[in-house]
Amino acid sequence: MKRRDFLLKAGLTGAIPWVGQKLSSAPLVMPKNVKSVLIIGAGFSGLAAGLTLSRAGIKVTILEARNRIGGRVFSFSPKQSGDQIIELGAEWVGYSHTRVIELCKEFNLPLDNNQFETDLLLEGKHTRQNQWSFSPEMEKFWSQRKDIWDKMSDGEKEKLDRTDWWRYLSNLGFSDRDLYLRDLLDSTDFGESIRHTSAYAAMAGYAEGSEKNEMDLKIRGGNGQLASKMANEIGLENILLNHKVAAISQKGSSEVIVNCADGKSFTADKLICTAPTYSLMKMNWSPALPDDMTDALNELQYSRIGKFPIVFSNRFWGREDFDMVTDTPAHYFYHGTKNQPGKKGVLMCYAVGEKADTLGSVSASQRKEIILDALKPAFGKVSKYLVEDLKYYWGQDQFSKGAYAIYGKGQWFGLMPVLRQHFINVHFAGEHLADWQGFMEGAIDSGEEAAKAVMIS
Ligand SMILES: Cc1cc2nc3c(=O)[nH]c(=O)nc-3n(C[C@H](O)[C@H](O)[C@H](O)COP(=O)(O)OP(=O)(O)OC[C@H]3O[C@@H](n4cnc5c(N)ncnc54)[C@H](O)[C@@H]3O)c2cc1C
């Protein structure tokens, strides 16, 4: 049973009665009295909500604090890399991410294969792809994970949420090496150690995910292309950049007034707020948000991920599908310019948790040294190829203070239903509220769902 079906069955979806309706570009529910909707955030969630509403003929105004659209989808061209595009935020589109794939098809955006074969660097020893493995017991568990998940009762699944992924695997008797390797690999998905991740969120994700765990595809020309296509259809005149929302007040059952930090004010029938929880809590809410929601907002953490791309004059790593997980502070590397022509290439250094914090705070020269040192066992001294190095540490991003939400022990069933509820005329959306949480797919799903909820409210 998929996570969404399970949430539905358990009555844990909050106020989303339209779940289960087939989503398409045509509106499925006719708007009742709602004529105008304000949306906070021009990330994938806000844009998907805006697209759904504008296609239904409802007036939409999107207020975005940054000077660009896309939010945590941030395609970027380094100065020294020619026309090559890298992703400072979301990288992979998974084979299971049906809404992203459908939208790409609709907007004629090609998706390229972006799968990798992973090398391992452990205790200074570099082992090539396919030449290392977990213990036979872990390999067997991994190959059977979907069957194990499918055979679990609803009660057993819900119980999983009360433990963390590391403890669950440890209780199954796996060796320290297996647990350490799982932590190195799986923490790149959750953005923090698997000791902090709900075993339910992990097992559901891995059991229901694609073979490569949704690290399958990328939009040609950058994932930001999809943001641009959605924004163009909504109409750029309806998306106001540099509009940071500071306060929200609600009057009666059909009026919301939003005040921006620069003093501008907007009024509409309904509001969809897609801001990450850090930003949402900085807004002044009148009336105040309900206590249970405030408590849930205070509890939910976001993961720390840093991307530290390096442009090299030469793709010394050889194969296009190179990636490597390491036990060094640099943590994980992958080829960030796969499928893009040119002699130069970008190796993305991707670190999570404490490691990301460290790489995000040391000086640029210390950071370079850490990264180049981690590459030495596999490739020797590669500093001569270094052309440009960059840093984007999401733990210090002004509006999210993290990469994406991380649901810890008991939080999937404890917090998400509370955060999904609407509050008078305000509906909430964003990756943190989605079945495909932590993905672009989740952001789109939740934006579309919020739009449909607004239309029938
Ligand atoms: C490093 C990293 C790697 C990732 N990797 C992947 C991946 O490989 N595959 C994948 O599918 N997903 C990945 N993700 C997750 C994906 O990026 C997110 O799930 C998705 O983009 C979130 O979209 P959103 O609309 O919910 O939030 P956002 O994109 O954060 O949009 C919210 C918007 O609200 C704006 N905002 C905030 N406060 C205010 C305010 N006060 N007033 C007005 N506007 C405001 C923000 O500026 C932002 O633009 C990754 C994310 C990160 C950071």
The ligand as an ORCA input file, in Angstrom:
! r2SCAN-3c Opt
* xyz 0 1
  C      20.225     20.488     -1.757
  C      18.886     19.959     -2.170
  C      18.821     18.797     -2.908
  C      17.581     18.307     -3.323
  N      17.537     17.213     -4.132
  C      16.361     16.848     -4.690
  C      16.313     15.875     -5.719
  O      17.358     15.334     -6.128
  N      15.106     15.554     -6.262
  C      13.952     16.152     -5.853
  O      12.869     15.852     -6.402
  N      13.963     17.104     -4.877
  C      15.136     17.460     -4.290
  N      15.176     18.451     -3.364
  C      13.909     18.927     -2.790
  C      13.180     19.932     -3.663
  O      14.050     20.965     -4.030
  C      12.023     20.491     -2.843
  O      11.208     19.428     -2.376
  C      11.116     21.440     -3.612
  O      11.825     22.244     -4.515
  C      10.378     22.303     -2.606
  O       9.456     23.143     -3.260
  P       8.460     24.038     -2.408
  O       7.686     24.822     -3.362
  O       7.762     23.180     -1.417
  O       9.404     24.978     -1.529
  P      10.382     26.133     -2.035
  O      11.026     25.748     -3.295
  O      11.253     26.457     -0.882
  O       9.390     27.328     -2.344
  C       8.909     28.154     -1.337
  C       9.133     29.581     -1.769
  O       8.604     30.444     -0.766
  C       9.426     31.586     -0.729
  N       9.228     32.263      0.549
  C       9.659     31.897      1.774
  N       9.292     32.807      2.684
  C       8.606     33.760      2.033
  C       7.976     34.970      2.439
  N       8.011     35.385      3.707
  N       7.361     35.703      1.510
  C       7.331     35.322      0.202
  N       7.934     34.210     -0.241
  C       8.558     33.425      0.666
  C      10.814     31.015     -0.903
  O      11.734     31.997     -1.317
  C      10.588     29.926     -1.934
  O      10.842     30.387     -3.243
  C      16.388     18.975     -2.945
  C      16.475     20.138     -2.184
  C      17.695     20.630     -1.824
  C      17.766     21.925     -1.048
*
